[in-house]
Each structure stands twice: as structure tokens, then as C-alpha cells.
């Protein structure tokens, strides 16, 4: 999988910046899924209100939201473009070391 992060208002041909991440992505499970839901709930409190609610309409919304999935992305390569820093059309590419986690 690849993820690109950049400011979409940049003008092509100007000094642009962005980052690309390449790696493996899988549905989150176990503690990864619990942590993802907690982090998402901190950012969007209404999400947790709906998925934890026992009230009629909120329960329906919660059921719909629970059908969505969280994913775990583990990058292996990063590619950086910063034309102001590195020059026009210059990409810096690096490998990402990952550590093994105990499950």
C-alpha cells in the first residue's frame, strides 16, 4: 500500500513538498483495533457516543459505524519531496526499520 501526504493547493512547477509512505496494510485486530478505536474516539467523541449507545436512533447509527474497519499500516519505505530544502525534483528515499512487537 502507498500513502501520499501533501498540501493539495500547491502549484505544479513551484517549490512543492510532500511525503509518500510505502508498506503493508491489514485490518486491525485485537489490541491494535482497540487502540485504533480509542484514538479515533478521542479525535471524534461523537463516534464513541454512537457505538456505545443503547438508545434507538443512536444504536442504528452505532451499528452502521461498527461496520467500518480500522487498519494497521506498517511503512517500509518513505519518500520525501521538499524542493525548497533539497532542490527541484529531488526525492529522498529511506527504508524504515520496524521492531517486532509481542502480541
C-alpha positions as CSV (number, residue, x, y, z in Angstrom):
1,X,0.0,0.0,0.0
2,X,1.1,3.6,-0.5
3,X,0.0,6.8,1.2
4,X,0.8,10.3,-0.2
5,X,0.6,13.3,2.1
6,X,0.8,16.8,0.5
7,X,-0.9,20.2,0.5
8,X,-3.3,20.0,-2.4
9,X,-3.2,23.7,-3.0
10,X,0.5,23.5,-4.2
11,X,1.1,24.7,-7.7
12,X,2.9,22.3,-10.0
13,X,6.3,23.7,-11.0
14,X,6.7,25.7,-7.8
15,X,8.7,24.5,-4.8
16,X,6.5,21.7,-3.6
17,X,6.6,19.4,-0.6
18,X,5.2,16.0,0.2
19,X,5.8,12.6,1.6
20,X,5.0,9.1,0.4
21,X,4.9,6.0,2.6
22,X,5.0,2.5,1.2
23,X,4.3,-0.6,3.2
24,X,1.9,-3.3,4.3
25,X,-1.7,-2.7,5.4
26,X,-4.1,-5.1,7.1
27,X,-7.3,-4.9,9.1
28,X,-6.5,-4.1,12.7
29,X,-7.3,-6.8,15.2
30,X,-7.0,-7.5,18.9
31,X,-5.3,-4.7,20.9
32,X,-4.4,-2.8,17.6
33,X,-8.2,-2.5,16.9
34,X,-8.9,-1.4,20.5
35,X,-6.2,1.2,20.4
36,X,-7.4,2.5,17.0
37,X,-10.9,2.8,18.2
38,X,-9.8,4.7,21.3
39,X,-7.6,7.1,19.3
40,X,-10.4,7.7,16.8
41,X,-12.9,8.2,19.6
42,X,-10.6,10.8,21.2
43,X,-10.5,12.7,17.9
44,X,-14.2,12.3,17.2
45,X,-16.1,11.9,20.5
46,X,-19.5,11.5,18.8
47,X,-18.2,8.2,17.3
48,X,-17.9,6.6,20.7
49,X,-21.2,8.1,21.8
50,X,-22.9,6.3,18.9
51,X,-21.1,3.0,19.1
52,X,-21.7,2.7,22.8
53,X,-25.2,4.0,22.9
54,X,-28.2,1.8,23.8
55,X,-30.8,4.4,22.6
56,X,-32.9,3.8,19.5
57,X,-31.6,6.1,16.7
58,X,-28.1,6.3,18.2
59,X,-28.0,2.4,18.2
60,X,-28.8,2.4,14.5
61,X,-26.0,4.9,13.8
62,X,-23.7,2.9,16.0
63,X,-24.4,-0.3,14.1
64,X,-23.6,1.4,10.8
65,X,-20.3,2.9,12.3
66,X,-19.3,-0.5,13.7
67,X,-19.5,-1.9,10.1
68,X,-16.4,0.3,9.3
69,X,-13.0,-1.2,9.9
70,X,-9.7,0.2,11.3
71,X,-6.5,-0.8,9.5
72,X,-2.9,-1.0,10.6
73,X,-0.4,0.4,8.2
74,X,3.3,-0.5,8.6
75,X,5.6,1.5,6.4
76,X,8.8,0.0,4.9
77,X,9.9,2.9,2.7
78,X,9.5,6.7,2.9
79,X,10.0,9.1,0.0
80,X,10.3,12.8,0.8
81,X,10.0,15.7,-1.7
82,X,11.0,19.1,-0.3
83,X,12.1,21.2,-3.3
84,X,12.8,24.2,-1.1
85,X,15.2,22.1,1.0
86,X,16.6,19.6,-1.5
87,X,16.1,21.2,-4.9
88,X,13.7,20.8,-7.7
89,X,12.6,17.2,-8.4
90,X,14.9,15.7,-5.8
91,X,13.4,12.9,-3.7
92,X,15.0,11.5,-0.6
93,X,14.2,7.8,-0.1
94,X,14.8,5.9,3.1
95,X,14.0,2.4,4.5
96,X,12.0,2.3,7.7
97,X,13.2,-0.1,10.3
98,X,10.4,-1.8,12.3
99,X,10.7,-3.5,15.5
100,X,8.9,-6.7,16.3
101,X,6.1,-6.3,18.9
102,X,5.0,-9.1,21.2
103,X,1.3,-9.9,20.8
